[in-house]
Amino acid sequence: MLITVTGCELSVKCEIMQMSCPKCSKPFDLGDKRPKAIKCGHSVCLTCLRFHPTKTCPIPGCNKRFAESADLLPDNAHLYCQLQIEFALAEERKPKTREAQERKPSTVEAVVQTEGLPDVVAVPREPKVDVKVQPSNKFWCLECDRRASIECIDRDLHTVRNWLGVHATRYVQVKGQLDALSSAESSLDSLQEVLDTAGREAAPELEAWRGRLEEERRVLLEARSRLEAALAGDAAAWDQAKEATPECALSQEASQLLAHLSAPSASFSFRFQAGDSASWSASLAVREDPLARHLLCRSLLKGCLQREALQNQESERLEREQERLRQESLERERLQREEERLQRERQEQERLEQEQKRLQQALEEQQRLQRERLQHEREERDREAKKREEQLELEEMEYAASAVQWEEKPNEEAISREEATLRIRQGCKVFLRDDSVRSGDVVQLQDGRALVLWGRRDRSEHSVTGLRTKPGLAMHYQNIKRLRCTPQFDLAEASRGDDIHYKTRLLISNSFEQMRSLVRLRCDVSAAWTERVLEQAAPSVQNLVVAAPSQRHLAQMKGMPLLQRLYITTKTEDDMSLPPQLEELYFKEVTPKVLAQVPQLSRLKRLEIHCTFASPLPVMTFPRVDAGLQWLRVGVYPLATGMALVRAHSASLEELELVAAADAPYGCPDIAHELRRCKLKSLKRMVLLREARDAFCRHEAAACRQQKVAIWNALMETGSLPVVLCSVCDDLVSPIVID
């Protein structure tokens, strides 16, 4: 269609319209920057659409897709019309010749495509614009495949395109061929110039080759002319012109040869062979020798010039290209593997996070259940403890209400001399029948004769019938186990004697640094020297047998880290403080305040305590302990205090040795009943000792048997299964006494 515009009023309107590409902001033109209309309504220049990687609208935020290529998209009719009008007006403003001025400059023609545009912006109608439709040869009908007629324009089913668009599309398709033809012509011209310069002496031959080059140039020129003429022809002529394009092998080879001839380092080498007799070779600089250039051009025209270097370069180029493609393929594979690995890692991370979340929830649920269980157990323990306390209080009340009171007294004049003589055994203190002052210790007893130690060195052997024991004298019944720890140091002579040089040498030579056992150390003879001995032995000593320790000595014992066993063989101060790390403790004469500290010794497992009738203990009570003593020997007066200690450790006590008579006067008349009330569930061994600290306990065989049976039955009722023994009936020999 033809739009005729009268006057120049549209020039002002065109200036205010958008005449630049919204993508690159460059002004539109009728060439590569021509406006292309997209279905989304945007108009973008052809260059931006060509370089856009996808078939989508390049405007940010739109990205609407289209199916056609950039060259086949329709032009924006409104903008294209404005551009043509501006260009036409610009031509009119140029200085005109006299003949051009005589013409009537009243109209401006612009070809506008109106069919097939989905989003065409209509040109506003102005009062001074006269629009009329005339047939034009600047439109192309795609259905008829020829220039559009007025019938094609009027039909709705025919697709009419702007001829300039079709022309541009065809030009793009053959642009490479046209450039190749132009380059071929240029190469032939250069080759002809070389031949003209170098072949003046070979004019006839050069003329022949020049004629060939003219023929080649004519063929190429005709091919280019046909191809350019076919741009405006129908489809059949266009396809025939494209297929009839001749090959340009000679021109391509000429272009490559001329490029090499212009190189500064180009050289020409040849070899002349005359049979087998002689051969000649030469190397010429191509830039300085016109004949060499002539020979090379002649060889090229004759077709005998081999292109080995080019073939090698092409092969190398192909190899490089293949290597590049291979590397790109490997890189793509690597990137794909990396992406897969990252994907797996992300999935694994998500799985781990989910698993961690699940475990966290499970842990929180488990902790909640555990807290509830612990709370329930705590409440249950509290209820049980409260119930046990109530039960213990009830038992204590019942025990206090129903306790059997008995009278305890020493065995003064209760045993005859004949019976006392029969009781003489190793370790007893004895007297001669006619001497009541001098006493000695029985160190050996065999076949009715006794070896008696009367002093430090005075020993004599006597018949048992010539010896006697006196009630009220200590019987030295101390069942302290023999200390077998090594190294061991016996300080009996050093601590009792007055050899100060010997005592000094012991301290200077550090004799006590590695000692594990110190026995028979008297603390009341030389208190300062004893302190130095204890200080030197403190890091290593484990067993200690001392007599008459003071509070200062006990304070040093508290600082002994390895001390486990403490034996005190004499009466101590009433306010002494015991080391808390003790596991075994033995007292020959215990006091009430010392005995009250026993529940505070949490590591104590073995305990032996004695006292005399002359220094009795008060009736004491002790708190019950679940994990207390395991071995206990009690020889105290009154026996009720010893039974209270047994009852306090009844939950853990396994062996019990109790000093008691078979019947009155010393002992409990109903000891079986008292042991049943103690509830010794863990007891395994029960020994009844018939020797007190100051005198013998009354013992009769028949009464002893009845007492053991009654005790065994009482302990069986508490759930234990102990062995009940008597020190006299079962002939239990006491170990060696350490004094």
C-alpha positions, 0 to 999 in steps of 0.5 A, a space after each residue: 500500500 502507498 501512503 501519500 503525505 501532503 506537506 511536512 506537518 508529520 516531521 514535527 510529530 515524528 520528532 516526539 515519538 520514540 525513535 530508538 531501541 528500548 534495549 540498546 537505546 540506539 536510534 532506529 534506521 532502515 538497515 540492521 537497526 530497523 524496528 521489529 514488532 514482537 507479539 508482546 507489543 514491544 519493538 526492538 531493533 534487528 541487531 538486538 534480536 539477532 544477538 539475543 541468545 533465545 527467541 524471547 523478548 529481550 525487554 527486562 520483565 517480559 521474556 515472551 517467546 516467539 517462533 520466527 527468527 529475528 529476520 522473519 519478524 515483521 517490521 513495526 509499520 508505524 515506526 518504519 513509516 516514520 523513518 521513511 518519511 524522515 529520510 525522504 524529508 532529509 533528501 528534500 532538504 538537500 540542495 537541489 539542481 535546477 531540474 529537480 527544483 522544477 519538479 513538484 515537491 508536494 508528496 512523500 512516498 513511504 511503503 508500509 507493511 500492514 498485513 500480518 502484523 498482530 500489534 501494529 500501532 495505527 498512525 493518528 489521522 491528521 486533517 492535513 494527511 491524505 492517505 490513498 492506496 495504490 498498487 506498489 511493486 515494493 510488496 511481496 506476496 508469500 502465497 503467490 511467491 511474486 511481487 504483490 498485486 492489488 488483488 493480493 493486498 485485498 485478499 485476507 488469506 494472502 500474506 504480504 511482506 515488505 519487499 525491503 524485508 524480503 530483500 534483506 532476508 535474501 541478502 543475509 542468506 547470500 552475504 557470505 557468498 557475495 563476500 567470497 566472490 568479492 574476495 576472490 576477485 581481489 585475489 585474482 587482481 593481486 595475482 595478476 599484478 604479481 605476474 605483470 611485475 615478475 613476468 615481463 620476459 615471459 610475455 607470451 606465457 604470461 599473456 596466456 595465463 592472463 587470459 585464463 585469469 580474465 576468463 576466471 574473473 569473467 565467470 566469477 563476475 557473471 556468477 555474482 551478477 546472476 546472484 545479485 539479479 536473482 535477489 529481485 527475481 522469483 523463487 525459482 530463479 533465486 534457487 537456481 542462482 544459489 545453486 549455480 554459484 561456481 567454486 573458487 578453488 583457484 582464488 582461494 589458493 591464490 589468496 593463501 599463496 599471496 598471504 605467504 609471499 608477503 611474509 618477510 621470512 618467506 623462502 623458496 627451495 627447489 631441487 634439480 635432479 639430473 639422473 643419478 649423476 648430479 643433483 642441484 638444490 637452491 633456496 631463494 628469498 621470495 620477496 627479493 626474487 621476482 622470478 621465484 614469485 613468478 615460478 610459484 604463481 606459474 606452478 599454482 596455475 598449472 596445478 603442480 604446487 603442493 600445499 603440504 604446509 597448509 595441509 599440516 596446518 589444517 590437520 593441526 587446526 583440526 586436531 586442535 579443534 578436536 582437542 578443544 571439543 574433547 576438552 569442552 566435552 570433558 569439562 561438561 562431563 566434569 561440570 555435570 558430575 560436579 553438579 550431580 555430586 553437589 545435588 547428592 550432597 544437598 540431598 544427603 545434607 537434607 537427609 541428615 538435617 531431617 535425620 538430625 531433626 528426628 533424632 533431636 525430637 526423639 532425644 527430647 522425647 526420651 529426655 522428657 520421659 527420662 525426666 518423668 521417670 526420674 521424677 517418678 523414681 525420686 518421688 517413689 524413693 522419697 515415699 519409700 524413705 519416708 516410709 522407711 523412716 516411719 518404720 525405723 521410728 516405729 521400730 525404735 519406739 518398739 525397741 525402746 519399749 520392749 528392750 530387755 534390761 540386764 545387769 552387766 558386771 565384771 567376773 570378779 571372783 566368778 571363775 576359780 583358779 583351776 578354771 583360770 589355769 585351764 584358760 592360760 594360752 599364748 599371749 596371756 599375762 601370768 603370775 607365779 603361784 607364789 608371786 603376785 607382783 611380777 607378771 609376764 607374757 606367755 610367748 609359747 605354750 606346748 605340752 603343759 609347759 609355758 615359755 614366759 617373757 618376764 621383761 625385755 630379755 628375761 625368759 623362763 619356762 614353767 609348768 602351767 600348773 605353777 602359773 596363774 592368772 588373776 581376775 582384773 588383769 588384762 588378758 591381752 586379747 587383741 586379735 589384730 592381724 599380722 601385718 604382712 606389708 613390706 617394707 615394714 619397720 618395727 619401732 618397738 626398741 627405738 621408740 621405748 629406748 633412750 638411744 638418741 644416737 640411733 634415733 638420730 641416725 634413723 631420721 638422718 638416713 631417711 629410713 622411713 621414706 619408703 616404708 609402707 608399715 610402721 608398727 609398735 610406735 610409742 608416741 608418749 616417750 619422745 613426742 617430737 621424734 615421733 612427729 618427725 618419723 610420721 612426717 618422713 613416712 607420710 607419703 608412703 605409709 599404709 599401715 600404722 600401729 601406734 600407742 598413746 598418740 596425741 592430737 598432734 600425731 593424729 593431725 599428721 595422720 590426716 595428711 597421709 594420703 595412702 593411710 588405710 589401717 590404723 591400730 591404736 593399742 593404748 587409751 587415747 585422748 577423748 577429743 582426738 579426731 580420726 583421719 577420714 581416709 581410713 578403711 580399717 580401724 582398731 582401738 584397744 581402749 575406745 572412748 565415747 567421743 572417738 566411737 561417735 566419729 565412726 559413722 563419719 568415716 565413709 570408707 571404713 570397712 573393718 572395725 575392732 573396739 574394746 574397753 575395760 570394765 573400769 572405763 565403761 562406755 555409756 549406752 549409745 545409739 548410732 544412725 543406720 548406714 546402708 553401705 557401712 562396716 563389713 567386719 566388726 569385732 566388739 568387746 565393750 562394756 556395756 554390751 548394749 552399746 555394742 549391740 547398737 553399733 551392730 544394729 546400725 551396720 546390719 545392712 552391710 555387716 558380713 562378719 561379726 565377732 562379739 565378746 559375750 558370756 554363755 550366761 550371766 554375769 557378763 553378756 545378754 541373757 537373751 542375745 539371740 532375741 537381740 540379734 534377731 531384732 538387728 535384722 542381719 540379712 548379709 551376715 555370713 559368720 558369727 563368732 562368740 568370743 569368751 575372753 574379755 579385756 580384763 577377765 574371762 567370760 563365763 563359759 559352759 559347754 551345755 549353755 554354749 551349745 544352747 546359745 549357738 543354736 538359739 542364735 543360729 535360729 534367730 539369724 535364719 529367721 532374718 534371711 541370712 545363712 551364717 556360721 555360728 562359732 565359739 572361740 572356746 568350743 571351736 578352739 579358735 586361736 587368736 593371731 599373734 598380738 601386736 603390742 
